[in-house]
Amino acid sequence: MRVRHVVLLSFLLVPAASAGCDAKKKTMQALAEAASAQALASAVTSPSGMAAISRNLSGTVHSVGGDLGTWDMTFDECQSGEINGFYGVDFYVAGNNRARYVHDEAKGELVKLKVPDTTTWMTFDGDAQCKVLDASIEKTNVTQWTPKGNIRHVSGHVKFDCPSKNKGHVTGDVTFSHCSVPR
């Protein structure tokens, strides 16, 4: 793990002895402010890298009937798509089950679901005849260092309701914030 350190350099001009108590008081106040700024910088760039940032993830995907079967997924992990070269987010649940949301400038919103206990992926996009396919994603101003470079945290939501002839009916509603790299 790479640890970044912030070095705060302070240059203070010490007033001449004839300047009096006001100058000494201002000097002491400047020293206190510099120490406070250095403490804050140390907290923000602590070895964990995220002293004050918490990841939030809630939501489920539900499938009923058809070739897909009946199942539910409740996600417990998310990862910024930037680490894999796309603008979006991957959602994970215990085992090998997962989902992916991609914002594609040309195709619009795209949701991919791995059907539990199979190697099958379902893709829902603007051509999928979904009743609802609403999603948004935004980059935050927080990054996390990885060997692939700094990965920006992403936040947003995905909501979809997609009936599919003979394959079943899949719905999902997921809200996420500060997804970056796996914990």
HELIX and SHEET records of a PDB file:
HELIX    1   1 ALA A   17  ALA A   19  5                                   3    
HELIX    2   2 CYS A   21  VAL A   44  1                                  24    
HELIX    3   3 GLY A   81  ASN A   84  5                                   4    
SHEET    1   A 5 TRP A  71  THR A  74  0                                        
SHEET    2   A 5 ASN A  56  VAL A  64 -1                                        
SHEET    3   A 5 GLY A 168  CYS A 179 -1                                        
SHEET    4   A 5 GLY A 149  SER A 164 -1                                        
SHEET    5   A 5 VAL A 132  THR A 146 -1                                        
SHEET    1   B 5 GLU A  77  SER A  80  0                                        
SHEET    2   B 5 GLY A  88  TYR A  92 -1                                        
SHEET    3   B 5 ARG A  98  ASP A 104 -1                                        
SHEET    4   B 5 GLY A 108  LYS A 114 -1                                        
SHEET    5   B 5 TRP A 121  PHE A 124 -1                                        
END                                                                             
